[in-house]
Amino acid sequence: MTTTGIRLLAPAPGWAHEADVVVVGSGVAGLTVALRCAAQGARVTVVTKAHLDDGSTRWAQGGIAAALGEGDTPAQHLDDTLVAGAGLCDEEAVRILVTEGPDAVRRLIATGAHFDTSETTGEILLTREGGHHRRRIAHAGGDATGAEISRALIEAVREAGVPHAEGQGSIEFIENALVLDLLTDAAGDTAGVTLHVMGEGQRDGVGSVRARAVVLATGGMGQVFSATTNPAVSTGDGVALALRAGAEVSDLEFVQFHPTVLFLGADAEGQQPLVSEAVRGEGAHLVDADGVRFMQGQHELAELAPRDIVAKGIMRRMQETGAEHMYLDGRHFGAEMWSKRFPTILAACRAHGIDPVTEPIPVAPAAHYASGGVRTDLHGRTTVPGLYACGEVACTGVHGANRLASNSLLEGLVFAERIAADIAARPAAPGAPVIPAPSRFPLLPSEARYGIQRIMTRGAGVLRSAASLEEAAEALHRMYADAAELLERDGKTAEPCVETWEASNLCLVARVLVEAARRREETRGCHWREDRPARDDDNWRRHIVATLDPPASHGLRPGGASPAVPATLTIRTTDTADFAPGPRHGGPHPTRPGTEQQR
């Protein structure tokens, strides 16, 4: 295994820290890995981009799916997940999710998470969401499940932070830190990360954390689009790092657009308020301006069809009527139910001048969740030795072409525990990190972020076509090539800082997403090609895998710097729908004949 040698332009590390395991991210996946590794005696360092509770987990409203209710079974949960995934789920990965999930939720409760329970029986209350045929969604605080899970895990990791006995593990935190790139030893094995800490203190500026294992739990990449439910920190940093490190990325074209996001205007940008699927699970109806329930007759579950089907139904009705949005009508709930069951959503709507108690909520789809990501095996291992991925940043094969509602928190829990067990079984320490030559990878200016978002929204959003994707690909290539040419010709690039690093990460993941979407000439799950409206199992029941390769020839300049030749995206398709044959059989998959070399 060799890494690409491609890195973000950054100052040399000015400080170093030692750990056994570095966890990048502080959502349900990252904190669960940290807790389990520390319990096994490891010294863990958690690196998070903002504060511990600022990740995507705390924004999760609906809940966590698991077969906990009477009459429900993992087999039924598996069936619903496979249907939602539109033929691309890895059945073995899904079976692990649904069979290990119930006990993982019970361990989360033992950690301190409090779910809503019946006042009479004390049993956990369960609701339904899209694609589920049974009530199996456990929720907390009505519609604040993510916030409660985040609270419980943060309290637990803070308690575990200081060892109470000899040989016990520990957890340290580095907050307000953007991870930059992977460190590797001479053999290409993971040896830690470089990172930039924002602010002043004992550790500030660019430094390194050296460790034998790195776990990416960085969340999503929703900020690649203008309007998203994701927080501002979701800039695809983990996927970009993995690509630069030589890891394989899979299924990035499958971006889930949540059907019911509060519509704040056609030009609204940034993080948008989510209206949970649980609102429809409790009986709210999707209607057009005339009050017609347009999802009836489109699917047996109507408003509770899988998310890709509901999002397409909303978009079709918007096209048919010329409207900018549809409506979610829950007026029949009454004031008491809204305030008790959905207090967060009620407050968000009222903050924007809409009262769901007395009027329908204007809604439209917006970018929500990446079903693809860094390709892993059943133990969270990527194709780079010692590098793991978990949660939304990972592609485990669980979600296929479209994630089933509320499976994301469960995936974070289950695969975090599997990663921790695998790390404990592989205690060997890496060699000394190789000090790389100065990077010549061009940085984009901070304002490029907004250009990328508009390019992606226009060309690779809910509705895609060969023409729109070609336009997006050309615009992104031009943006990157211009920066590379300026660096090569004049030795100039944008000043290294958080904003330019984020813009560069966004551009990289956007390029991969667009190239994968161009390649997939069909409509499947949450990938909707207007020019290819049919699902094509004969040709496209397979996965698209991307890697970032260094230039074939890049002789060194005086002083050890390499010329600014753009890196190459290599896109290939797997031969079958089987997921991740490479890492599951002991190593990265070799490039197959017919691989396309993309920009």
C-alpha positions in Angstrom: 0.0 0.0 0.0 1.4 3.4 -1.0 -0.2 6.8 -0.4 -0.6 9.4 -3.0 1.7 12.1 -1.6 -1.1 14.6 -2.3 -1.7 17.0 0.6 -3.2 20.3 1.4 -0.7 23.2 1.3 -0.1 24.0 5.0 2.7 25.1 7.3 4.9 22.4 8.8 3.6 21.0 12.1 4.8 23.2 15.0 3.8 20.8 17.8 3.1 17.0 18.2 1.0 14.9 20.4 1.0 11.1 21.0 -1.9 8.8 21.2 -2.9 5.2 20.4 -6.0 6.2 18.5 -7.1 9.5 16.9 -10.9 9.9 16.4 -11.8 12.8 14.0 -15.3 13.9 14.8 -17.6 14.1 17.9 -20.9 12.7 16.8 -22.5 9.4 17.7 -19.9 7.5 15.7 -16.8 9.2 16.9 -17.7 9.4 20.6 -18.8 5.7 20.6 -15.5 4.7 19.1 -13.6 6.8 21.7 -15.6 5.3 24.6 -15.1 1.7 23.5 -11.4 2.2 22.7 -10.7 3.8 26.1 -12.6 1.0 27.9 -10.1 -1.4 26.3 -7.1 0.6 27.6 -6.3 2.8 24.7 -5.1 6.5 24.9 -7.6 8.2 22.6 -7.5 11.7 21.3 -10.8 13.1 19.9 -10.3 15.9 17.3 -13.4 18.0 16.5 -13.9 20.9 14.2 -15.9 23.1 16.6 -17.1 22.2 20.1 -17.9 18.6 21.1 -21.6 19.1 20.6 -21.5 20.9 17.2 -21.6 18.0 14.8 -24.5 16.6 12.8 -25.7 14.2 15.5 -27.3 16.8 17.6 -29.5 18.0 14.7 -31.1 14.5 14.2 -34.8 14.9 15.0 -36.6 11.7 14.2 -34.8 9.0 16.2 -32.9 5.8 15.9 -34.3 2.7 14.2 -34.1 -0.8 15.8 -36.3 -3.8 16.2 -37.3 -3.1 19.8 -41.0 -3.3 19.6 -43.3 -6.3 20.2 -43.7 -8.3 17.0 -40.9 -6.5 15.2 -37.8 -8.5 14.2 -34.4 -7.8 12.7 -35.5 -9.7 9.6 -38.3 -7.2 9.0 -36.0 -4.3 9.6 -33.6 -5.9 7.1 -36.3 -6.2 4.5 -37.3 -2.5 4.8 -33.6 -1.4 4.5 -33.0 -3.5 1.4 -36.1 -2.1 -0.3 -35.1 1.5 0.5 -31.5 0.8 -0.8 -32.9 0.1 -4.3 -30.8 -3.0 -5.0 -27.4 -1.7 -3.9 -27.3 -2.5 -0.2 -24.7 -5.1 1.0 -27.0 -7.6 2.6 -24.3 -8.9 5.0 -23.7 -5.3 6.3 -27.4 -4.7 6.7 -27.8 -8.0 8.6 -25.1 -6.9 11.0 -26.8 -3.5 11.4 -30.2 -4.9 12.3 -29.1 -7.9 14.4 -26.5 -6.0 16.5 -28.5 -2.8 16.6 -31.0 -3.5 19.4 -28.3 -4.4 21.9 -26.2 -1.4 20.7 -29.2 0.8 21.5 -29.6 -0.8 25.0 -25.9 -0.1 25.6 -26.5 3.5 24.6 -29.3 3.7 27.2 -26.9 2.2 29.8 -24.5 5.0 28.9 -27.1 7.5 30.0 -29.3 8.3 27.0 -33.0 8.8 27.9 -35.6 8.0 25.3 -39.3 8.9 25.5 -41.3 6.3 27.3 -44.9 5.5 28.0 -46.3 7.2 31.1 -48.3 4.0 31.9 -46.0 1.1 31.0 -42.5 2.8 31.1 -41.7 1.1 27.7 -39.8 3.0 25.0 -42.3 4.9 22.7 -41.8 4.0 19.0 -42.9 5.8 15.9 -42.8 5.2 12.2 -40.9 7.0 9.4 -40.7 6.6 5.7 -40.0 3.1 4.4 -40.7 1.4 7.7 -43.6 -1.0 7.8 -43.5 -1.0 11.6 -43.1 1.4 14.5 -39.4 1.0 15.3 -38.1 4.5 15.7 -37.1 5.4 19.3 -37.0 9.1 20.0 -36.1 11.5 22.8 -37.4 14.9 23.8 -40.2 14.5 21.2 -38.1 15.5 18.2 -34.6 16.1 19.8 -33.2 12.6 19.7 -29.8 13.6 18.4 -29.4 16.3 21.1 -30.1 13.8 23.8 -27.7 11.1 22.4 -25.0 13.8 22.0 -25.6 14.9 25.6 -25.3 11.4 27.0 -22.2 10.5 25.0 -20.4 13.8 25.8 -21.0 13.3 29.5 -19.7 9.7 29.2 -16.5 10.7 27.3 -15.8 13.5 29.8 -16.1 11.0 32.7 -13.8 8.6 30.8 -11.4 11.4 30.0 -9.2 10.8 33.1 -8.1 7.3 33.9 -9.2 6.1 37.4 -6.9 3.0 37.5 -3.6 1.9 36.2 -3.8 0.5 32.7 -7.1 2.2 32.0 -7.5 4.1 28.9 -8.0 7.9 28.6 -9.7 10.4 26.3 -8.3 13.8 25.4 -10.0 16.4 23.3 -8.7 18.9 20.8 -11.6 21.2 19.9 -11.8 23.9 17.2 -9.4 21.9 15.0 -9.6 21.1 11.3 -7.9 17.9 10.4 -5.7 18.3 7.3 -4.1 15.1 6.1 -3.1 11.6 7.1 0.4 10.8 8.3 1.9 7.5 7.1 5.1 5.5 7.8 7.5 4.2 5.3 5.3 1.1 4.6 2.3 3.3 3.9 0.5 2.4 7.2 -1.4 5.1 9.1 0.8 7.0 11.6 -1.5 9.9 12.7 -2.9 13.1 11.3 -1.9 16.7 10.7 -4.4 19.3 11.9 -4.9 23.0 12.4 -6.1 24.3 15.8 -8.0 27.6 15.6 -7.2 30.1 18.4 -4.4 30.5 20.8 -3.2 28.1 23.6 -0.9 25.3 24.3 -1.7 23.8 21.0 -2.4 26.3 18.2 -1.8 26.5 14.5 -0.7 23.4 12.6 0.4 20.4 14.5 0.3 16.6 14.4 -1.2 13.8 16.5 0.7 10.5 16.0 -1.2 7.3 16.5 -1.4 3.7 15.2 -5.1 4.1 14.2 -7.1 7.0 12.8 -10.9 6.9 12.8 -12.7 9.3 10.4 -16.1 10.2 11.9 -16.4 13.6 10.3 -20.0 13.5 9.2 -21.3 14.6 5.8 -20.7 17.0 3.0 -24.0 18.8 2.7 -22.3 22.2 2.4 -21.4 21.2 -1.1 -24.9 22.4 -2.0 -26.4 25.9 -1.4 -29.3 24.7 0.8 -28.8 21.8 3.2 -29.9 20.5 6.6 -26.2 20.0 7.5 -24.3 22.4 9.8 -21.7 24.8 8.4 -18.9 22.4 9.5 -20.1 19.6 7.1 -17.6 20.4 4.3 -16.6 16.8 3.3 -13.2 17.0 5.1 -13.1 13.3 5.9 -13.8 12.1 2.4 -11.3 14.6 1.0 -8.6 13.5 3.4 -9.2 9.9 2.6 -9.0 10.5 -1.2 -5.7 12.4 -0.8 -4.4 9.5 1.4 -5.2 7.0 -1.4 -8.3 5.5 0.0 -11.2 4.3 -2.2 -14.5 6.3 -2.1 -17.7 4.7 -3.3 -21.3 5.6 -4.3 -20.8 9.4 -3.8 -23.5 10.1 -6.4 -26.2 9.0 -3.9 -26.9 12.2 -2.0 -30.2 12.0 -0.1 -32.4 15.1 -0.4 -34.7 15.2 2.5 -38.3 15.6 1.2 -39.5 18.0 3.9 -37.2 20.9 4.7 -38.8 24.2 5.7 -39.0 26.3 2.6 -37.5 29.7 3.2 -37.4 31.0 -0.3 -35.9 29.9 -3.6 -32.7 31.8 -2.9 -32.2 30.5 0.7 -28.7 29.3 1.4 -26.8 27.5 4.2 -28.3 25.3 6.9 -32.1 25.0 6.6 -34.6 23.8 9.3 -35.5 20.1 8.9 -39.1 19.0 9.4 -38.7 15.4 10.5 -40.1 12.4 8.7 -41.6 11.5 12.1 -44.2 14.3 11.5 -45.5 12.2 8.6 -45.1 9.1 10.7 -47.6 10.5 13.1 -50.1 11.3 10.4 -49.3 14.6 8.7 -50.2 14.8 5.0 -48.3 16.1 2.0 -50.5 18.4 -0.1 -50.3 20.9 -2.9 -51.6 24.4 -2.9 -55.1 23.0 -3.6 -55.0 20.6 -0.7 -54.6 17.5 -2.9 -52.7 14.6 -1.3 -50.5 13.9 -4.3 -48.5 11.0 -2.8 -51.6 8.8 -2.7 -51.5 6.3 -5.5 -47.7 6.8 -6.1 -46.7 4.2 -3.5 -48.4 1.8 -1.1 -47.0 3.8 1.8 -48.0 7.2 0.3 -46.3 9.9 2.4 -44.3 7.2 4.2 -42.6 5.9 1.1 -38.8 5.8 1.1 -37.3 9.3 1.0 -36.1 9.1 -2.6 -39.7 8.4 -3.8 -41.2 11.1 -1.7 -38.6 13.7 -2.8 -39.3 12.8 -6.4 -43.0 13.0 -5.9 -42.7 16.5 -4.5 -40.4 17.6 -7.3 -42.8 16.2 -9.9 -45.8 18.0 -8.4 -43.8 21.2 -8.3 -43.0 20.8 -12.0 -46.6 20.0 -12.8 -48.0 23.0 -10.9 -45.2 25.5 -11.4 -44.9 25.8 -7.6 -41.7 26.5 -5.6 -42.8 24.2 -2.8 -45.4 21.8 -1.5 -47.1 21.8 2.0 -47.0 19.4 5.0 -50.4 19.6 6.8 -50.4 18.6 10.4 -53.2 21.0 11.6 -55.2 18.0 12.8 -52.6 17.3 15.5 -53.7 20.2 17.6 -51.6 22.5 19.7 -50.9 20.0 22.5 -49.5 17.3 20.3 -47.3 19.8 18.4 -45.9 21.2 21.7 -45.2 17.8 23.3 -44.2 15.6 20.4 -42.5 18.2 18.1 -41.4 21.1 20.2 -38.2 21.7 18.2 -40.0 21.8 14.8 -42.8 23.9 16.2 -40.3 26.5 17.5 -38.3 26.6 14.2 -41.5 27.1 12.2 -42.7 29.9 14.5 -39.3 31.5 14.4 -39.9 31.9 10.6 -43.5 33.1 10.9 -45.3 29.8 10.3 -47.6 28.2 12.8 -48.1 24.5 12.1 -51.0 24.4 14.5 -53.1 26.7 12.2 -51.5 26.5 8.8 -49.7 24.0 6.5 -45.9 24.1 6.5 -44.2 25.0 3.2 -41.6 22.3 2.4 -39.2 21.4 -0.4 -36.4 18.9 -0.7 -32.8 19.9 0.4 -29.5 18.1 0.6 -29.5 16.0 3.7 -27.3 12.9 3.8 -24.5 11.2 1.9 -25.3 7.5 1.4 -21.8 7.0 -0.1 -18.5 7.8 1.3 -15.1 6.3 2.2 -15.3 2.6 1.3 -15.0 0.2 4.3 -15.3 -3.4 5.1 -17.5 -4.9 7.9 -15.0 -3.7 10.6 -14.8 -0.1 9.3 -11.4 -0.6 7.7 -10.7 1.5 4.6 -8.2 0.5 1.9 -5.4 2.4 3.7 -4.0 0.2 6.6 -4.8 1.7 10.0 -7.4 4.2 8.6 -11.0 3.6 9.6 -14.2 5.4 8.7 -17.6 5.4 10.6 -20.9 7.2 10.3 -21.9 9.4 7.4 -18.4 9.8 6.1 -18.2 6.0 5.6 -19.7 3.8 2.9 -20.3 0.5 4.6 -22.8 -0.9 2.1 -25.7 -0.5 4.6 -27.5 2.3 2.8 -27.2 1.3 -0.9 -28.7 3.9 -3.2 -30.9 5.5 -0.6 -30.7 5.5 3.3 -33.7 4.2 5.2 -34.9 6.8 7.7 -33.3 6.7 11.1 -30.7 4.0 10.2 -27.9 6.6 10.3 -27.6 6.8 14.1 -27.8 3.1 14.4 -25.1 2.6 11.8 -22.8 5.0 13.8 -23.4 2.9 17.0 -23.0 -0.5 15.5 -19.9 0.0 13.3 -18.2 2.2 15.9 -18.3 -0.8 18.3 -16.9 -3.0 15.5 -14.1 -0.6 14.8 -13.1 -0.4 18.4 -13.0 -4.2 18.6 -10.8 -4.4 15.5 -8.4 -1.8 16.8 -8.0 -3.7 20.1 -7.2 -6.8 18.1 -4.4 -5.0 16.2 -2.1 -3.5 18.8 1.0 -3.2 16.6 2.5 0.3 16.5 3.4 2.1 13.2 6.9 3.2 12.2 7.9 6.8 12.4 5.8 9.1 10.2 7.5 10.0 6.9 8.1 13.7 6.5 6.6 14.6 3.1 8.0 17.0 0.6 6.3 20.4 0.5 2.9 20.2 -1.1 2.1 21.8 -4.5 -1.6 21.0 -4.3 -3.3 24.3 -5.2 -5.7 25.9 -2.6 -8.9 27.6 -3.8 -9.8 31.0 -2.4 -12.4 31.1 0.3 -15.0 32.7 -2.0 -14.9 29.6 -4.2 -17.1 27.8 -1.6 -20.1 29.8 -2.8 -19.4 29.2 -6.4 -19.1 25.5 -5.8 -22.4 25.4 -4.0 -24.2 27.2 -6.8 -22.6 24.9 -9.5 -23.6 21.8 -7.6 -27.1 23.0 -6.8 -27.7 23.9 -10.4 -26.1 20.9 -12.1 -26.1 18.0 -9.6 -29.0 18.6 -7.2 -32.3 16.7 -7.0 -32.7 16.7 -10.8 -29.8 15.8 -12.9 -29.1 15.2 -16.6 -26.1 14.6 -18.9 -26.1 18.2 -19.9 -26.4 19.6 -16.3 -23.7 17.3 -15.1 -21.4 18.1 -18.0 -21.8 21.8 -17.2 -21.0 21.2 -13.5 -18.0 19.1 -14.3 -16.6 21.7 -16.7 -17.1 24.5 -14.2 -15.5 22.6 -11.3 -12.6 21.5 -13.5 -12.0 25.1 -14.7 -12.0 26.3 -11.1 -9.4 23.7 -10.0 -7.3 24.0 -13.2 -7.1 27.8 -12.9 -5.8 27.5 -9.4 -3.3 24.8 -10.5 -2.1 26.9 -13.4 -1.6 30.0 -11.2 0.5 27.9 -8.8 2.5 26.4 -11.6 3.1 29.6 -13.5 3.5 32.2 -10.8 4.1 30.1 -7.6 1.0 31.6 -6.1 -2.0 30.0 -4.4 -4.6 31.1 -1.9 -3.3 31.7 1.7 -3.5 28.5 3.8 -6.3 28.9 6.3 -9.5 27.2 7.4 -11.6 28.8 4.7 -9.3 27.9 1.8 -8.8 24.4 3.1 -12.6 23.9 3.4 -13.1 25.3 -0.1 -10.5 23.0 -1.5 -12.1 20.0 0.2 -15.5 20.9 -1.1 -14.2 21.2 -4.6 -12.6 17.8 -4.4 -15.7 15.9 -3.2 -17.9 17.9 -5.6 -15.7 16.7 -8.5 -16.0 13.1 -7.4 -19.7 13.3 -6.9 -20.3 14.8 -10.4 -18.1 12.3 -12.2 -19.8 9.4 -10.5 -23.2 10.9 -11.3 -22.2 11.3 -14.9 -21.1 7.7 -15.1 -24.3 6.3 -13.6 -26.7 6.5 -16.6 -29.9 5.5 -14.9 -32.2 6.7 -12.1 -31.8 4.7 -8.9 -32.5 5.6 -5.3 -31.6 9.2 -4.6 -29.8 9.6 -7.9 -32.3 11.0 -10.4 -31.3 11.4 -14.0 -34.1 13.2 -16.0 -32.5 11.9 -19.3 -32.3 8.3 -17.9 -35.5 8.0 -15.9 -35.5 4.2 -15.7 -33.7 1.9 -13.3 -31.3 -0.3 -15.2 -30.3 -3.4 -13.2 -28.6 -5.1 -16.2 -26.0 -2.4 -16.5 -26.0 -0.4 -13.3 -26.7 -2.8 -10.4 -23.1 -2.1 -9.3 -21.0 0.4 -7.4 -18.9 3.3 -8.6 -15.5 3.6 -6.9 -13.2 6.6 -7.1 -9.6 7.2 -6.2 -7.3 10.2 -6.4 -4.0 9.5 -8.1 -0.9 11.6 -8.3 0.3 12.7 -11.7 2.0 9.9 -13.6 5.2 12.0 -13.7 6.1 14.8 -11.4 9.8 15.3 -11.1 10.9 17.3 -8.2 11.8 21.0 -8.4 14.8 22.4 -6.6 14.2 22.2 -2.8 12.1 19.0 -3.1 8.8 20.6 -4.2 6.9 18.9 -7.0 5.3 20.8 -9.9 1.6 21.8 -9.6 0.2 19.2 -12.0 -3.4 18.4 -11.2 -4.1 15.1 -9.6 -6.2 12.6 -11.5 -9.5 11.2 -10.5 -9.9 7.5 -11.4 -13.4 6.2 -11.7 -14.3 2.6 -12.0 -17.4 0.4 -11.7 -17.5 -2.9 -9.8 -18.4 -6.0 -11.8 -21.3 -6.9 -9.6 -23.5 -5.4 -6.8 -21.3 -7.1 -4.2 -19.8 -4.4 -2.0 -16.2 -3.7 -1.0 -14.5 -6.9 -2.2 -11.1 -5.3 -1.8 -10.7 -4.6 1.9 -12.9 -7.6 2.9 -10.4 -9.9 1.2 -7.3 -8.4 2.7 -6.3 -5.5 0.7 -7.2 -2.7 -1.7 -8.8 -3.7 -5.0 -6.6 -3.3 -8.0 -7.7 -1.1 -10.8 -9.6 -3.1 -13.4 -9.4 -2.9 -17.2 -11.5 -0.2 -18.6 -11.0 2.2 -15.8 -11.7 5.8 -16.8 -9.2 8.5 -16.1 -11.2 11.6 -15.2 -9.9 15.1 -15.0 
